[in-house]
């Protein structure tokens, strides 16, 4: 004779309910621990060098580029950040423009520009910033060449950054803000010179 099936489903025991609650608490604590142990930068600001002369053989800024560099020395601390570290692409015979663009800012803050990485070594720079302890919780400004800036931003975790920086654009600031390992990306106007984009 077959056993009679109960009309009422079994309720979970108090023991199983307690285990479920403990597992939820443990998962919550692990998430909180992950957030507390994030040890990367606080924010990274990326800009392109200032305007360049029409002749590609000139490695320096144009007069307007030098004017932008001088203006950025005031605009960045007043409207964006006061950096803990300043980076620029290593100067080469083809271009010293990133260094020239960011030097006035460094001088005004009595800081040095860190420039050991050639243009194509943006991946090494990104790895250093995300892993080396001296950059934990710090604010960093980077001046680079526009062709590599999108790849640099993605290497720094900003997957939503545009895939291309337009060749005629010199007046933008890309801001990467880090919160518990997540990256918030913003493309902001510098508003450093008359005629710059307002939004």
Buried (B, 14 or more C-beta within 10 A) or exposed (E): EEEEEEEEEEEEEEEEEEEEEEEEEEEEEEEEEEEEEBEBBBBBBBBBBBBBBEEEEEBEBBEBBBBBBBBBBEBBBEBBBEBBBBBBBBBEEEBBBBBBBBBBBBEBBEBEBBBEBBBEBBBEBBEBBBEEEEBEEBBBBBBBBBEBBBBBBBBBBBEEBBEEBEEEEBBBBBBBBBEEEEBEBEBBEBBBBEEBEEE
